[in-house]
Amino acid sequence: MKKKNEAKMTTAFAPEKWEVMKTGMCVLLFIAVLFLLSGCEARKEQEKETVTGLDVLGSVQVISREEGSGTRSAFAELLGFDESGEDGEPDATTKDAQIVSDAEAVITAVREDESAIGYISMGSLSELEGEKVLAVNGAAGTTENVKSGDYSLSRPFILAWSGSLSELEQDFLIYVKGKGQGIVEESYVAAAKETTFLSGKQTGTITIHGSTSAAPLLEALAREYMEYNPNATVEVVASDSTTGLNDAMQGLCDFGMASRELKDYEKELLTYETIAQDGIAVIVNGENPLENVTEEQLKELFTGEITEWEELNGK
């Protein structure tokens, strides 16, 4: 009996099986070490994201744009809260948000309230007076980062029209897509390379309605175009992207300007060209100690899931 038991033990713990068992134990040990290391890194990262001074800011005051704003629509879509909100709102922006009509009003509201946060076109950054532009996911809010793709909050500037263009309107569009791209590059990301331009010098008036964010760019383009073609008058009227596109559909203007992607029904009814790429900058008061914010944190801030600044610590 003793010899049989010894034989069984020898079979059960043969050298090759010991090797298999040792290999398995090593793999398990390696996995356990990886989990421990990743846990340490996560804790370090969490400690790194703790921002001193957020607690004194109190409640978050969200500053948002009005319904119909291309900047608001693009911002909500990029952050994933573009589904319809309460009381017929176009998205899930918190009902406690302060609603304003243009970038200048956003800047003023943020300047006057230490607890405020808002968003504006990067083309309006020159109007800041001590307000802070937050990095998003670690990428600074700059045109260079929009161009490289490192900054995620970007959207197009679009010119749209209904039906066929007149010779004058075609001349203007050729200028915008070519020579005018030099002006685009001064504050935005160009949609094409700058080229030379020789106007046909047609006579008439061009009317452009829409986005307040795109309006300063179109005004600058209009001024230079009228130097090339003194026979033309280009009138730019700022309202909002949706109004501009609707006006183009109804023939109330020659071009609608939008600072967001067109919706499916708008694409069916209008012809359009992207003339620039713009970043959406997130701004806070200069007294706010925050420097960086994640996309998820932004979503929670603007939908009201985060209502106190100190809640950002540890998130």
Salt bridges, closest charged atoms under 4 A:
GLU19 OE2 - LYS22 NZ 3.16
GLU41 OE2 - LYS44 NZ 3.89
GLU45 OE1 - LYS48 NZ 3.30
GLU66 OE1 - ARG65 NE 3.04
GLU89 OE1 - ARG72 NH2 2.98
ASP91 OD2 - ARG72 NE 2.85
ASP96 OD1 - LYS95 NZ 3.72
GLU129 OE1 - ARG111 NH1 3.86
GLU131 OE2 - ARG111 NE 2.79
GLU194 OE2 - LYS179 NZ 3.14
ASP247 OD2 - HIS209 ND1 3.01
GLU266 OE2 - ARG260 NH2 2.93
GLU273 OE2 - LYS177 NZ 3.27
ASP278 OD2 - ARG155 NE 2.92
GLU291 OE2 - LYS132 NZ 3.21
GLU300 OE1 - LYS315 NZ 3.37
